[in-house]
């Protein structure tokens, strides 16, 4: 299967599961990833992000294929804005 075919068939749910597996080093059922699975999963996550990540978070791959790093100040502002939006009453 070609990488483009694989990525076009990859749903957001599959992407989220791969991200979690890479972060934790194990699948949702607790089975550890093999070295080959870690490598392949990480590559898929990075390629998916490079094509679909319109708002990259701290240390992720943007749609331009470049690594995006946000400063602590930018992250604090982002979290404060998000937190304020969740506690403000809606008009």
PEHUBEL-V767104 format. One record per residue. N is the residue number from 0. PHI is phi as a letter, one per 40 degrees, with the letter a starting at -180 (999 if undefined). Layout:
n=[N:N]
phi=[PHI:PHI]
//
This chain:
n=[0:1:2:3:4:5:6:7:8:9:10:11:12:13:14:15:16:17:18:19:20:21:22:23:24:25:26:27:28:29:30:31:32:33:34:35:36:37:38:39:40:41:42:43:44:45:46:47:48:49:50:51:52:53:54:55:56:57:58:59:60:61:62:63:64:65:66:67:68:69:70:71:72:73:74:75:76:77:78:79:80:81:82:83:84:85:86:87:88:89:90]
phi=[999:c:c:c:c:c:c:c:c:c:c:d:c:c:d:c:c:c:d:c:c:c:c:c:g:a:c:d:c:g:c:c:c:c:d:c:c:d:c:c:c:c:c:c:c:c:c:c:c:c:b:b:c:c:b:c:c:d:f:b:c:c:c:c:g:c:c:b:b:b:c:c:c:c:c:c:c:c:c:c:c:c:c:c:c:c:b:c:c:c:c]
//
